[in-house]
Amino acid sequence: MIEFQVKSKKATLGKNKGQTIYFAQRRTHPRKSLADIERSIAFATTLTRADVRACIVALTDIVEGYLQDGFAVDLGELGMLSLMISSRQLLKEEDVSAQTLRAPRVRYFPKSKIRQAARAASLSVDNPKAKGAKTPKTPKVPSQPGGGGVGI
């Protein structure tokens, strides 16, 4: 369950300028550490935690190299990483050069399973004043058959 609380602030722009506006803000943003992920993968497969760590380190090194060479990197069901570089728009063609390029950014494009997992998250806003309060939003996701570990 992802929990939100109601926050308020004074609007500084737009049609509500000067008025108090209310919005939902996530309470906490818990994380899973790399060690947690390593243990989970080791438990689900025949790999040791050290094997998993070595694979992640190697994957990181390989992805860094591919991105530096300008390649998009497809990580299968996880999604794709791509280097995005934009340029300032100028009036004269002769002014366009490498110095007019903006800082490169890495964009992540999740595949459908990851997007579905995000949409399936259960959400709750703690607001006793809201209409229909105390009803968490739980999206309906088609059930998929479970499976065992990867067994590598």
C-alpha positions as CSV (number, residue, x, y, z in Angstrom):
1,M,0.0,0.0,0.0
2,I,1.4,3.4,-1.0
3,E,0.1,6.0,1.5
4,F,-0.4,9.7,0.9
5,Q,-1.2,12.6,3.2
6,V,-2.9,15.9,2.4
7,K,-0.5,18.9,2.2
8,S,-1.3,22.6,1.5
9,K,0.6,25.6,0.1
10,K,-0.2,29.0,-1.3
11,A,-0.4,29.1,-5.1
12,T,2.1,31.5,-6.7
13,L,1.0,31.1,-10.3
14,G,-2.1,30.6,-12.4
15,K,-5.7,31.2,-11.8
16,N,-5.5,30.2,-8.1
17,K,-2.6,32.6,-7.3
18,G,-2.7,33.7,-3.7
19,Q,-5.1,31.0,-2.6
20,T,-4.4,27.9,-0.5
21,I,-4.3,24.8,-2.6
22,Y,-4.3,21.2,-1.4
23,F,-2.6,18.1,-2.8
24,A,-1.7,14.5,-1.9
25,Q,2.0,13.9,-1.0
26,R,3.5,10.5,-0.5
27,R,4.2,9.8,3.2
28,T,7.4,7.7,2.8
29,H,9.4,6.5,-0.1
30,P,10.7,3.1,1.1
31,R,13.5,1.5,-0.9
32,K,14.8,-2.0,-1.4
33,S,18.6,-2.1,-1.2
34,L,20.8,-3.9,-3.7
35,A,21.6,-6.4,-0.9
36,D,17.8,-7.1,-0.6
37,I,17.6,-7.7,-4.4
38,E,20.7,-9.9,-4.3
39,R,19.2,-12.1,-1.5
40,S,15.9,-12.3,-3.4
41,I,17.5,-13.4,-6.6
42,A,19.8,-15.8,-4.8
43,F,16.8,-17.3,-3.1
44,A,14.8,-17.7,-6.3
45,T,17.7,-19.2,-8.3
46,T,20.6,-21.5,-7.9
47,L,23.0,-18.6,-7.9
48,T,24.8,-17.4,-4.8
49,R,24.6,-13.9,-3.6
50,A,28.2,-13.3,-4.7
51,D,27.3,-14.6,-8.2
52,V,24.4,-12.2,-8.4
53,R,26.5,-9.3,-7.3
54,A,29.2,-10.2,-9.9
55,C,26.5,-10.3,-12.6
56,I,25.1,-6.9,-11.6
57,V,28.6,-5.3,-11.5
58,A,29.3,-6.8,-15.0
59,L,25.9,-5.6,-16.3
60,T,26.6,-2.1,-15.0
61,D,30.0,-2.0,-16.7
62,I,28.5,-3.2,-20.0
63,V,25.6,-0.8,-20.0
64,E,27.9,2.1,-19.1
65,G,30.0,1.3,-22.1
66,Y,27.1,0.9,-24.5
67,L,25.5,4.1,-23.4
68,Q,28.9,6.0,-23.8
69,D,29.1,4.6,-27.4
70,G,25.6,5.9,-28.1
71,F,23.6,2.7,-28.1
72,A,20.2,2.2,-26.6
73,V,20.3,-0.8,-24.2
74,D,17.4,-3.3,-24.2
75,L,17.2,-5.1,-20.8
76,G,14.4,-7.5,-21.8
77,E,11.4,-7.4,-19.5
78,L,12.9,-4.6,-17.4
79,G,12.8,-2.1,-20.3
80,M,15.2,0.0,-22.2
81,L,17.8,2.6,-21.3
82,S,18.6,5.2,-23.9
83,L,20.8,8.3,-24.0
84,M,18.9,11.5,-24.9
85,I,20.8,14.5,-26.0
86,S,19.0,17.7,-27.1
87,S,20.3,20.9,-28.6
88,R,19.6,24.5,-28.2
89,Q,17.6,26.0,-31.1
90,L,19.5,28.8,-32.8
91,L,18.6,31.2,-35.6
92,K,21.7,30.6,-37.7
93,E,22.9,27.3,-39.0
94,E,26.6,28.2,-38.5
95,D,26.0,28.7,-34.8
96,V,25.1,25.0,-34.3
97,S,28.0,23.1,-32.8
98,A,28.9,20.6,-30.1
99,Q,28.8,23.4,-27.6
100,T,25.1,23.9,-28.3
101,L,24.3,20.4,-27.2
102,R,22.6,20.0,-23.8
103,A,23.9,17.7,-21.1
104,P,23.1,14.0,-22.0
105,R,20.4,12.3,-19.9
106,V,19.6,8.6,-19.5
107,R,15.9,7.8,-20.1
108,Y,14.3,4.6,-18.9
109,F,11.4,3.1,-21.0
110,P,9.8,0.3,-19.0
111,K,8.2,-2.7,-20.8
112,S,4.5,-3.5,-20.3
113,K,5.0,-5.8,-17.3
114,I,6.8,-3.1,-15.4
115,R,4.1,-0.5,-16.4
116,Q,1.4,-3.0,-15.3
117,A,3.1,-3.5,-11.9
118,A,3.1,0.3,-11.4
119,R,-0.6,0.6,-12.2
120,A,-1.4,-2.3,-9.9
121,A,0.0,-0.5,-6.8
122,S,-2.6,-0.1,-4.1
123,L,-3.0,3.6,-3.2
124,S,-4.5,5.3,-0.1
125,V,-4.9,9.0,0.8
126,D,-5.3,9.7,4.5
127,N,-7.9,12.5,4.4
128,P,-10.9,12.1,6.8
129,K,-12.5,15.2,5.2
130,A,-12.6,13.7,1.7
131,K,-15.8,12.4,0.1
132,G,-15.7,8.6,0.4
133,A,-12.8,8.7,2.8
134,K,-11.1,5.5,4.0
135,T,-11.5,3.7,0.7
136,P,-8.1,2.7,-0.7
137,K,-7.8,2.6,-4.5
138,T,-6.8,-0.9,-5.5
139,P,-6.7,-1.3,-9.3
140,K,-7.9,-4.5,-10.8
141,V,-5.2,-6.4,-12.7
142,P,-5.7,-9.6,-14.5
143,S,-4.2,-12.5,-12.6
144,Q,-1.2,-14.2,-14.1
145,P,-0.1,-17.7,-13.3
146,G,2.7,-17.8,-10.8
147,G,5.9,-19.7,-11.3
148,G,8.9,-20.9,-9.5
149,G,12.4,-19.5,-9.6
150,V,14.4,-19.0,-12.7
151,G,16.5,-22.0,-12.0
152,I,19.7,-20.8,-13.7
